[in-house]
Amino acid sequence: MKTLFTTAFRHITKNKLITAINVLSLSIGICATLVIFLMIRYDYSFDKHLPHGDRVYRIVSNGDFKNSGILVPLIRTIEEEVTGLETVVPIFEIYDAKIKIEKGQQDDVTVFSNEKDFVFTNEHYFTIYPHQWLSGDVQNLERPNQIVLSEEYFYRYFPQTAVTEAVGKTILYADSIPLQIAGVVAEMKENSDFKFKGYLSTATIQANENLKEFYHWDAWNAYNDSHQCLVLLNNGTSSSVVEKNIAELVAKHKKTDSELGDDKFMLQPLRDVHFNSEFNWNAVKPATLRNLILLAIFLLALGTINFVNLSTAQSIERAKEIGIRKTLGSNKKSLIKQFLMETWIVAGFATLLSILLLPMWVYAFDGFLPQGFTLDNIPILHTLVFLLTQLSLVTLLAGFYPAWVMTGYAPVLALKNQVSKNSNLSRSASVRKALTVIQFVLAQVFLIAVLFVSKQIHFTTQMDMGFRKDAIINFFIPNFDRANKGEILKNKLMEIPEIKAISLGNQSPAFNGWMSTFLPYDASANEERKLSFDMRHGDENYIRVYDIPLVAGRNVRMLDSTYEALINEKMLTLLEIDSPEEAIGKTFNNGEYTIVGVMKDFNVASAHYEIRPTMYWSKKHGHIIHIALDKEHPTSWKTAIAKIENAFVEIYPEDPFEYKFLDETIKGFYQTELKLSKLLGWAVGLSITIASLGLFGLAIFTANQRTKEIGIRKVLGASVTQIIVMLLKNMAFLVLIACMIAIPIAWYFINKWLDDFVYKTTLSWWVFAVAALGLLVVAIIVLSTKTYYAARANPIDSLRDE
């Protein structure tokens, strides 16, 4: 082994440039696979620590509304009437909680705005997720106005207080809801989709009218994916039996509630929560992991191909070495060991370099990294085992074929400089050409993909969505008691001259989520149909802010006991109406909602989805303010926003003013595509780099082998340009073939990807042409760096030994 290592190390140090190319190209692929390994290990670690995890399920909506949330009153009814359940745990997520801590004096108050990871739950949460209790008792969470804090958040709010003194201390939630600390628990170290920092008792909701309204405490027709429910089944209880019991329970309540739609609920295993995007907006899609794995394998394959190409090309120069070794008694087995040792050392250096490149790759994969994933908590032992296993695999894949080619030379031919008569040489040359084509096929596919992804992103963000999206800002009204303050703030803002229009309501025409409802349609005196459609509501200024044109009827008015409504053109089909004028006067829910106008169609979501039936109705109160600025004079925006903030702070002095431009929100619809574009950009750069490094190495060997031929041609009158073209044409032709092969492959995959969009860009031929031409130019530039110097060399230096 010592001899093998010494000999291999001498050969590697003698060929520093080729070694550097091999190390760099292999390290890129190794680093990519390392990042993917760490990501997969992290994702598959979620909720694996629970001793009874196989009996834990989340109840999800699987009917007309397919999401992770269920009806709030159904959770209580399940707990009371469904058998076979050990515990039922409601989880109502709180977004951006506001916490106040009084320091003893009335004016000495510390405010924590936009606190994350707070939920309403009950004491049974800690049955499913056991925690170490540092103080307090889980039973305290049965009572209203109780909260359990994590150790981190307790010291955040009470930095000078011991945990043992926590119980009984008071904090203020949402300005008006006092909460007593029921206990403090240690941080959950394991990964989980249900890991929080603050646990408020669900009994608090029942004791507060504002909370009951906000969380739809008694509403059997309100769906929200933040209203979730976990259940722990008894041993031996089947999930299908529980689902059947829930269906019977829902059917019983439908008889007394005419607003209830077609509800179906299913039990989702806890192990499925992290990966099922159907019930989880933030789920890790197995297809995404699979594609990332394929990307890492492709990049590793490119580096391996480089090594094979350069090693087989280099084998011609090592023919005499092989002949002498065989003449002196070396057998094929010992020679293969020698070449595999050389591969192992190169791959070892590449592995060490990949560890140094890890932060760069983490940045490249940034958009696809799981939330919470950091380099600080990398499992050292598992990572070392993975790297060593991969090192052995790369050594065999990259080293075995070159070793087989080189050890196949006949010693007599090698020592007589007649290696070219060896059949191994012609076979290895063909293999090198094929592998070079494969490299550039992958690079070309990545390049075409990134161009079309960028083209689609530009198309979707610039397309007409049917409403004004430029110079529009939205912001939430804080807290639960919004009724009066929202109107006061709106009236103040109407006095600002830089504001062109203002509306108070719920969501904008398009936002990152769904807002749907059921309403019975009063089609005739003897018929009632419950229809499902998207909904928005607010004041009469909504369509003025968003410039949504009416194709029939008039705008809504604010009424006291009933609602006037606008529908879009898409909803005419749902109502089985032919003309917009025919819809005017139609009613819903026994005349509670009356259609007074028809809006032109507009998109309520991203380009992935077609236009949906939508209704907008008048309602006095809302929780979002919509403001249209002067889009003709962007210089006035800064002044307008400053005045808006002053008015906001005057009414909500303790809350931060946070607004967002609507076009930024719409751009956020395509975060996945933007992340994909970034990742493909890295893939393009790295694949072209690896392929170019290999091409450069082959150009060096080609030029060195043809040194005397170049000298003779120059003596006979060939120009530098003619020699460069001669040296370039074979390699450039391989790249051109790769481009021709890559175009149909890229077309197929891009076409499949675009099928996920309802509104999409065209597959323009010029994009394929630009990509092919660009890659060909890169290849020619890379090849020219060596061929130019070879063509300019003095023929005397190459011919003087003749």
Backbone hydrogen bonds, N-H to C=O, Kabsch-Sander energy under -0.5 kcal/mol:
donor,donor_aa,acceptor,acceptor_aa,energy
5,F,1,M,-2.8
6,T,2,K,-2.7
7,T,3,T,-2.7
8,A,4,L,-2.4
9,F,5,F,-2.6
10,R,6,T,-2.1
11,H,7,T,-2.1
12,I,8,A,-2.2
13,T,9,F,-2.4
14,K,10,R,-1.6
15,N,11,H,-1.3
16,K,13,T,-0.5
16,K,14,K,-0.6
19,T,15,N,-2.2
20,A,16,K,-2.6
21,I,17,L,-2.2
22,N,18,I,-2.4
23,V,19,T,-2.9
24,L,20,A,-2.6
25,S,21,I,-2.4
26,L,22,N,-2.4
27,S,23,V,-2.3
28,I,24,L,-1.5
29,G,25,S,-1.2
30,I,26,L,-2.5
31,C,27,S,-2.5
32,A,28,I,-1.9
33,T,29,G,-2.2
34,L,30,I,-1.9
35,V,31,C,-2.3
36,I,32,A,-2.1
37,F,33,T,-2.4
38,L,34,L,-2.3
39,M,35,V,-2.3
40,I,36,I,-2.7
41,R,37,F,-2.5
42,Y,38,L,-2.0
43,D,39,M,-2.8
44,Y,40,I,-2.4
45,S,42,Y,-1.3
46,F,43,D,-1.1
47,D,191,N,-2.7
48,K,45,S,-1.4
53,G,50,L,-1.3
55,R,52,H,-2.1
56,V,53,G,-1.2
57,Y,231,V,-2.4
58,R,268,Q,-2.8
59,I,229,C,-2.4
60,V,58,R,-0.6
60,V,266,M,-2.6
61,S,67,N,-2.1
61,S,69,G,-0.6
62,N,264,K,-3.6
63,G,65,F,-0.9
63,G,264,K,-0.6
64,D,262,D,-1.8
66,K,64,D,-0.6
67,N,61,S,-0.8
67,N,65,F,-0.9
70,I,227,H,-2.3
75,I,71,L,-1.1
75,I,72,V,-0.8
76,R,72,V,-1.1
77,T,73,P,-1.9
78,I,74,L,-2.7
79,E,75,I,-2.0
80,E,76,R,-1.5
81,E,77,T,-2.5
82,V,78,I,-2.1
86,E,232,L,-3.2
87,T,232,L,-1.3
89,V,230,L,-3.4
91,I,228,Q,-2.8
92,F,120,F,-2.4
93,E,91,I,-0.7
93,E,226,S,-2.0
94,I,118,F,-2.6
95,Y,93,E,-0.5
96,D,94,I,-0.6
97,A,115,E,-2.3
99,I,97,A,-0.5
99,I,112,F,-2.6
100,K,172,L,-2.6
101,I,110,T,-2.7
103,K,108,D,-2.9
108,D,105,Q,-0.8
109,V,107,D,-1.4
110,T,101,I,-2.8
112,F,99,I,-3.4
113,S,111,V,-0.6
115,E,97,A,-3.3
118,F,94,I,-0.7
119,V,198,G,-2.1
120,F,92,F,-2.3
121,T,119,V,-0.5
121,T,200,L,-3.0
125,Y,122,N,-1.6
126,F,123,E,-1.0
127,T,124,H,-1.6
128,I,124,H,-1.5
129,Y,125,Y,-2.8
133,W,131,H,-0.6
134,L,132,Q,-0.6
134,L,184,V,-2.6
135,S,184,V,-1.4
137,D,182,A,-1.4
140,N,137,D,-1.5
141,L,138,V,-1.7
142,E,139,Q,-1.7
143,R,140,N,-1.2
147,I,180,Q,-2.3
148,V,199,Y,-2.4
149,L,183,G,-2.1
150,S,197,K,-2.3
151,E,185,V,-1.9
154,F,150,S,-2.4
155,Y,151,E,-2.1
156,R,152,E,-1.2
157,Y,153,Y,-1.9
158,F,154,F,-3.1
161,T,158,F,-1.6
165,E,162,A,-1.5
166,A,163,V,-1.9
168,G,181,I,-2.2
169,K,166,A,-2.2
171,I,179,L,-2.6
172,L,100,K,-2.6
173,Y,171,I,-0.5
173,Y,177,I,-3.2
174,A,98,K,-2.4
176,S,173,Y,-0.7
176,S,174,A,-1.2
177,I,173,Y,-2.2
179,L,171,I,-3.2
180,Q,145,N,-2.6
181,I,169,K,-2.9
182,A,147,I,-3.2
182,A,180,Q,-0.6
183,G,147,I,-0.8
184,V,135,S,-1.9
185,V,149,L,-2.2
186,A,132,Q,-2.7
189,K,187,E,-0.7
195,K,192,S,-0.5
196,F,194,F,-0.5
197,K,117,D,-2.9
198,G,117,D,-1.8
199,Y,148,V,-3.0
200,L,119,V,-3.3
200,L,198,G,-0.6
201,S,146,Q,-2.3
202,T,121,T,-1.7
204,T,201,S,-1.6
205,I,202,T,-1.0
206,Q,202,T,-1.2
207,A,203,A,-1.1
208,N,205,I,-1.7
212,K,208,N,-2.4
213,E,209,E,-2.2
214,F,210,N,-2.4
215,Y,211,L,-2.8
216,H,213,E,-1.0
217,W,212,K,-2.7
219,A,216,H,-0.9
220,W,218,D,-0.6
223,Y,221,N,-0.6
227,H,224,N,-2.1
228,Q,91,I,-2.6
228,Q,226,S,-1.0
230,L,89,V,-2.8
231,V,57,Y,-2.7
232,L,87,T,-2.3
233,L,55,R,-2.5
233,L,231,V,-0.6
234,N,84,G,-2.4
237,T,234,N,-2.1
242,V,238,S,-1.6
243,E,239,S,-2.4
244,K,240,S,-2.0
245,N,241,V,-2.1
246,I,242,V,-2.4
247,A,243,E,-2.3
248,E,244,K,-2.1
249,L,245,N,-2.0
250,V,246,I,-2.6
251,A,247,A,-2.4
252,K,248,E,-1.8
253,H,249,L,-1.5
254,K,250,V,-1.9
255,K,251,A,-0.9
256,T,253,H,-0.9
257,D,254,K,-0.7
260,L,257,D,-1.1
263,D,261,G,-1.4
266,M,60,V,-2.1
268,Q,58,R,-3.3
268,Q,266,M,-0.7
270,L,56,V,-1.9
272,D,269,P,-1.6
273,V,269,P,-0.7
273,V,270,L,-1.0
274,H,270,L,-0.5
275,F,272,D,-0.9
276,N,272,D,-1.4
277,S,275,F,-0.9
279,F,276,N,-1.1
283,A,280,N,-1.5
284,V,274,H,-2.9
285,K,283,A,-0.8
288,T,285,K,-0.7
289,L,285,K,-1.9
290,R,286,P,-2.7
291,N,287,A,-2.4
292,L,288,T,-2.4
293,I,289,L,-2.5
294,L,290,R,-2.4
295,L,291,N,-2.3
296,A,292,L,-2.4
297,I,293,I,-2.5
298,F,294,L,-2.7
299,L,295,L,-2.4
300,L,296,A,-2.4
301,A,297,I,-2.8
302,L,298,F,-2.4
303,G,299,L,-1.8
304,T,300,L,-2.3
305,I,301,A,-2.9
306,N,302,L,-2.2
307,F,303,G,-2.0
308,V,304,T,-2.5
309,N,305,I,-3.0
310,L,306,N,-2.8
311,S,307,F,-2.4
312,T,308,V,-2.6
313,A,309,N,-2.2
314,Q,310,L,-2.1
315,S,311,S,-1.1
316,I,312,T,-0.5
316,I,313,A,-0.9
317,E,314,Q,-0.7
318,R,314,Q,-0.9
319,A,316,I,-1.1
322,I,318,R,-2.2
323,G,319,A,-2.6
324,I,320,K,-2.8
325,R,321,E,-2.3
326,K,322,I,-2.6
327,T,323,G,-2.4
328,L,324,I,-2.1
329,G,326,K,-1.4
330,S,325,R,-2.7
335,L,331,N,-1.8
336,I,332,K,-2.4
337,K,333,K,-2.0
338,Q,334,S,-1.8
339,F,335,L,-2.3
340,L,336,I,-2.6
341,M,337,K,-2.1
342,E,338,Q,-1.7
343,T,339,F,-2.1
344,W,340,L,-2.7
345,I,341,M,-2.2
346,V,342,E,-2.2
347,A,343,T,-3.0
348,G,344,W,-2.0
349,F,345,I,-2.4
350,A,346,V,-2.2
351,T,347,A,-2.1
352,L,348,G,-2.1
353,L,349,F,-2.4
354,S,350,A,-2.2
355,I,351,T,-1.4
356,L,352,L,-1.2
357,L,353,L,-1.9
358,L,354,S,-0.6
358,L,355,I,-0.6
360,M,357,L,-0.6
361,W,357,L,-1.9
362,V,358,L,-2.5
363,Y,359,P,-1.7
364,A,360,M,-1.9
365,F,361,W,-2.4
366,D,363,Y,-1.3
368,F,365,F,-2.1
369,L,365,F,-1.1
369,L,366,D,-0.8
373,F,370,P,-2.2
377,N,374,T,-0.6
378,I,375,L,-1.0
380,I,378,I,-0.9
383,T,379,P,-2.2
384,L,380,I,-2.4
385,V,381,L,-2.3
386,F,382,H,-2.2
387,L,383,T,-2.6
388,L,384,L,-2.6
389,T,385,V,-2.3
390,Q,386,F,-2.7
391,L,387,L,-2.5
392,S,388,L,-2.0
393,L,389,T,-2.0
394,V,390,Q,-3.0
395,T,391,L,-2.2
396,L,392,S,-1.9
397,L,393,L,-2.7
398,A,394,V,-3.1
399,G,395,T,-1.9
400,F,396,L,-1.8
403,A,399,G,-2.0
404,W,400,F,-2.4
405,V,401,Y,-2.5
406,M,402,P,-2.7
407,T,403,A,-2.3
408,G,405,V,-0.9
409,Y,406,M,-1.1
414,A,410,A,-2.3
415,L,411,P,-2.3
416,K,412,V,-1.1
417,N,414,A,-1.1
418,Q,413,L,-3.1
421,K,418,Q,-1.5
422,N,419,V,-2.4
425,L,422,N,-1.0
426,S,422,N,-0.9
427,R,423,S,-2.0
428,S,424,N,-2.6
429,A,425,L,-2.2
430,S,426,S,-1.9
431,V,427,R,-2.2
432,R,428,S,-2.5
433,K,429,A,-2.0
434,A,430,S,-2.3
435,L,431,V,-2.8
436,T,432,R,-2.3
437,V,433,K,-2.2
438,I,434,A,-2.2
439,Q,435,L,-2.3
440,F,436,T,-2.0
441,V,437,V,-2.0
442,L,438,I,-2.2
443,A,439,Q,-2.0
444,Q,440,F,-2.3
445,V,441,V,-2.5
446,F,442,L,-2.3
447,L,443,A,-2.1
448,I,444,Q,-2.7
449,A,445,V,-2.4
450,V,446,F,-2.4
451,L,447,L,-1.8
452,F,448,I,-2.2
453,V,449,A,-2.6
454,S,450,V,-2.0
455,K,451,L,-1.9
456,Q,452,F,-2.5
457,I,453,V,-2.3
458,H,454,S,-2.2
459,F,455,K,-2.0
460,T,456,Q,-2.7
461,T,457,I,-2.3
462,Q,458,H,-1.3
463,M,459,F,-1.2
465,M,463,M,-0.6
468,R,546,Y,-3.1
472,I,469,K,-0.6
473,I,627,I,-2.3
474,N,660,K,-2.1
475,F,625,I,-1.5
477,I,623,H,-2.4
482,R,480,F,-1.9
486,G,482,R,-2.5
487,E,483,A,-0.8
488,I,484,N,-2.2
489,L,485,K,-2.8
490,K,486,G,-2.3
491,N,487,E,-2.4
492,K,488,I,-1.9
493,L,489,L,-2.5
494,M,490,K,-1.7
495,E,492,K,-1.3
496,I,493,L,-1.8
499,I,496,I,-1.3
500,K,498,E,-0.5
500,K,628,A,-2.6
501,A,628,A,-1.2
503,S,626,H,-2.4
505,G,624,I,-2.5
506,N,537,H,-2.3
511,F,604,V,-1.0
513,G,511,F,-2.0
517,T,533,F,-2.1
519,L,531,L,-1.8
521,Y,529,R,-4.6
522,D,520,P,-0.5
522,D,587,T,-2.0
523,A,521,Y,-2.3
524,S,527,E,-1.1
527,E,524,S,-0.9
529,R,521,Y,-1.4
531,L,519,L,-2.7
531,L,529,R,-0.6
533,F,517,T,-1.8
534,D,613,P,-2.6
535,M,515,M,-2.8
536,R,615,M,-2.1
538,G,617,W,-1.7
539,D,504,L,-1.4
542,Y,539,D,-1.1
545,V,541,N,-2.2
546,Y,542,Y,-1.9
548,I,543,I,-1.7
551,V,598,V,-3.0
552,A,598,V,-1.2
554,R,596,V,-2.5
559,L,557,R,-0.7
563,Y,592,E,-2.9
564,E,557,R,-0.5
565,A,594,T,-3.2
566,L,616,Y,-3.5
567,I,597,G,-1.8
568,N,614,T,-1.8
569,E,599,M,-1.0
571,M,568,N,-1.2
572,L,569,E,-1.5
573,T,569,E,-0.6
573,T,570,K,-0.7
574,L,570,K,-0.7
575,L,571,M,-2.0
576,E,573,T,-1.0
577,I,572,L,-2.9
582,E,579,S,-0.6
583,A,579,S,-0.6
583,A,580,P,-1.2
584,I,580,P,-0.7
584,I,581,E,-0.7
585,G,595,I,-3.0
586,K,583,A,-2.2
588,F,593,Y,-2.3
589,N,520,P,-3.3
592,E,588,F,-1.0
592,E,589,N,-1.0
593,Y,588,F,-1.9
594,T,563,Y,-2.3
595,I,586,K,-3.0
596,V,565,A,-3.0
597,G,565,A,-1.0
598,V,552,A,-2.6
599,M,567,I,-3.7
600,K,549,P,-2.6
603,N,465,M,-2.5
609,Y,606,S,-1.6
615,M,534,D,-2.3
616,Y,566,L,-3.2
617,W,536,R,-1.7
618,S,564,E,-2.5
619,K,538,G,-2.2
623,H,505,G,-1.4
624,I,505,G,-2.5
625,I,475,F,-2.5
626,H,503,S,-2.9
627,I,473,I,-2.5
628,A,501,A,-2.8
629,L,471,A,-3.1
629,L,627,I,-0.6
630,D,498,E,-0.5
631,K,629,L,-1.1
633,H,630,D,-1.1
636,S,633,H,-2.1
637,W,634,P,-1.5
638,K,634,P,-0.5
640,A,636,S,-2.3
641,I,637,W,-3.1
642,A,638,K,-2.0
643,K,639,T,-2.1
644,I,640,A,-2.4
645,E,641,I,-2.5
646,N,642,A,-2.0
647,A,643,K,-2.1
648,F,644,I,-2.3
649,V,645,E,-2.9
650,E,646,N,-1.7
651,I,647,A,-1.2
651,I,648,F,-0.5
652,Y,648,F,-3.2
655,D,652,Y,-1.3
658,E,656,P,-0.8
660,K,474,N,-1.8
662,L,472,I,-2.8
663,D,469,K,-0.6
664,E,661,F,-0.7
665,T,661,F,-1.6
666,I,662,L,-2.5
667,K,663,D,-1.9
668,G,664,E,-1.6
669,F,666,I,-1.3
670,Y,667,K,-1.6
671,Q,668,G,-1.3
674,L,670,Y,-2.7
675,K,671,Q,-2.8
676,L,672,T,-2.5
677,S,673,E,-2.6
678,K,674,L,-2.2
679,L,675,K,-2.7
680,L,676,L,-3.0
681,G,677,S,-2.1
682,W,678,K,-2.0
683,A,679,L,-2.5
684,V,680,L,-3.0
685,G,681,G,-2.4
686,L,682,W,-2.9
687,S,683,A,-2.8
688,I,684,V,-2.6
689,T,685,G,-2.0
690,I,686,L,-2.9
691,A,687,S,-2.7
692,S,688,I,-2.7
693,L,689,T,-2.5
694,G,690,I,-2.2
695,L,691,A,-2.5
696,F,692,S,-2.8
697,G,693,L,-2.3
698,L,694,G,-2.4
699,A,695,L,-2.2
700,I,696,F,-1.9
701,F,697,G,-1.8
702,T,698,L,-2.8
703,A,699,A,-2.6
704,N,700,I,-2.4
705,Q,701,F,-2.5
706,R,702,T,-1.5
707,T,704,N,-1.1
710,I,706,R,-2.4
711,G,707,T,-2.1
712,I,708,K,-2.6
713,R,709,E,-2.4
714,K,710,I,-2.3
715,V,711,G,-2.1
716,L,712,I,-2.1
717,G,714,K,-1.3
718,A,713,R,-2.9
723,I,719,S,-2.0
724,I,720,V,-2.5
725,V,721,T,-2.6
726,M,722,Q,-2.1
727,L,723,I,-2.4
728,L,724,I,-2.3
729,K,725,V,-2.3
730,N,726,M,-0.6
731,M,727,L,-0.5
732,A,728,L,-3.2
733,F,729,K,-2.0
734,L,730,N,-1.4
735,V,731,M,-1.7
736,L,732,A,-2.2
737,I,733,F,-2.2
738,A,734,L,-2.2
739,C,735,V,-2.1
740,M,736,L,-1.9
741,I,737,I,-2.1
742,A,738,A,-2.4
743,I,739,C,-1.8
745,I,741,I,-1.0
746,A,742,A,-3.2
747,W,743,I,-2.6
748,Y,744,P,-2.0
749,F,745,I,-2.0
750,I,746,A,-2.8
751,N,747,W,-2.2
752,K,748,Y,-2.0
753,W,749,F,-2.3
754,L,750,I,-2.6
755,D,751,N,-0.9
756,D,753,W,-1.4
757,F,754,L,-2.1
758,V,607,A,-2.3
759,Y,607,A,-1.8
760,K,758,V,-0.5
764,S,762,T,-1.8
767,V,764,S,-0.8
768,F,764,S,-0.8
769,A,765,W,-1.9
770,V,766,W,-2.8
771,A,767,V,-2.3
772,A,768,F,-2.4
773,L,769,A,-2.8
774,G,770,V,-2.7
775,L,771,A,-2.3
776,L,772,A,-2.2
777,V,773,L,-2.4
778,V,774,G,-2.1
779,A,775,L,-2.4
780,I,776,L,-2.3
781,I,777,V,-2.5
782,V,778,V,-2.4
783,L,779,A,-2.6
784,S,780,I,-2.5
785,T,781,I,-1.2
786,K,782,V,-0.5
786,K,783,L,-0.9
787,T,783,L,-2.4
788,Y,784,S,-2.2
790,A,786,K,-2.1
791,A,787,T,-2.5
792,R,788,Y,-1.7
793,A,789,Y,-0.6
793,A,790,A,-0.6
797,D,794,N,-1.2
798,S,794,N,-0.7
799,L,795,P,-1.6
800,R,796,I,-1.4
802,E,799,L,-1.8
